[in-house]
Structure formats: C-alpha cells, structure tokens
Amino acid sequence: MRVGYCRHKLLSLWLPASTYDLGAPGAGLNDSVSMEVEFGVCTVTCGIGIREVLLTSGCPGTETKCIIRVEECQAAVDCGWGIPISEGLACVKMPCIYMPPENRFKYVWKMLMPNKAARILPNDSAVMEVCRETHLVTYQCETQENGNTVASIKYTVHAKAEMQTEKSKRIETEQSRRKKTDTILVFYLVTGIIVTVGVIFPMIFMILHWGVVKSFWKSKSGQDNQDKKLANTRSPCNVE
C-alpha cells in the first residue's frame, strides 16, 4: 500500500476534536427520547483521523440523523510508502503523519538497512530533509503519543546518480515525443498545402478564364451531340 502525505495534510484544516464538540448528546434536544448514536467512517485508512458522531434518535425537527460532535479515530498504524513533499536532484523533504498541533506528538526517524538493525537518527521534527547519497536509502518515521506508535510511514530516497539518469531518460523521452509530434504536424501541414493548392488554383484559373472554359465546355457539348447524331444515323434501324 502506498499512501501519500496529502491525505493527512488535509487534516491540518481541522482543529482538535474538543473544538468541534457540539455539546453532549441530548443537550438542547428532547430529553424524553432515548439517545442512540453511530460513528461515521474514519477520514484516513491509516494513522490518526477524524470521524463524525451521529445522533440517530431525538434529532430536532424532521431530521433522522444529526452530528453531535467530531472526534479523533485511529486507523491502521502502518501507512506503507509515502511520497516526499519536496524532491530535487540533491535533497528530499519527507513528512511524518500527524494532526495539529504538531508538537503534540513525538517523531522518531529511522534509517532502514538490509540485514541490519534500524539506525535511529538524531531528528525529532515532523518534517526531515536529507541529501541523496551514493546508494538508495530507506527512511521511516514513527509518530508516537504517550509512548505508543500511532502512525508509521516509509520513504525511499534514490541515489543522486539514479535521479540524474532518470532525468536524462525523461528528457530523451520528451525530445523523442516532440520529434514525433513535429513530424506529424509537418506531414499534415504539407498535405493541407497540397490539397489547398490543388483546389484553389483550378478555381482561380476558371474564374480568370471563365470565357475560355465556357467555350471549351460548349464546344465539347456540341461535339458530343454530333457524335450521338452520327451514331444514330449509322444504326441498323435508320439504314432500313
């Protein structure tokens, strides 16, 4: 599963759940009706999200459901592979998963190495910037609260040489695509010019020499009529 940071970035638009508390169930409603609630779907598939708490009985007016508050929810801890928020040829910026306020959580960054124990990095910020090395490196950020890991996400940082090679391939691909596009455009342009010349020039000639063209068609029509009469005269029926 590959999860981008954008899904969690949207959570920055939300404030802590207590801010959205619209009051205890039944406050301002009909207290004689038994209160039944249901929980909405968590806004994320991993990490920390929010969900609506809906009242299904005792809503004001004719509403069958009404929101009484919004609260935090915990989805799967492992968020798989993330997408850096900034990626250049030299350095990369990678975010952890969190909800505002940022300083509410503790962030543990690790460098994952094959067949070796993970190396804990001296960085406890929610966003870490690293420069590319000569080989591929995998980083992991664990978001912790009260000593428990609530979210974890990994990033692959490719080597600088790989990025340069990939960039060169992209440039070559774009150039090849442009050449093909230019060839097609030139073909259509030449074809259009030939068709235009083949149609417009005869029309211009006919307009400028309409008298000659008209005389030619009249003479041709007269010759055709004479040929028909001659053919009718020589037919067996006319001989008898």
Secondary structure, DSSP 8 states (H G I E B T S, - for coil): -B--THHHHGGGGS--GGGG---STTTTS-TTS---EEE---S-SBSEEEEEEEE-SS-STT-S-EEEEEEEEE-BSEEEE---SEE-SSEEEEE----SSGGGSEEEEEEE-TTS--EE-S--SSEEEEE--SS-EEEEEEEEETTEEEEEEEEEE--HHHHHHHHHHHHHHHHHHHHHHHHHHHHHHHHHHHHHHHHHHHHHHHHHTHHHHHHHHHHHHHHHHHHHHHHHHTSHHHH-
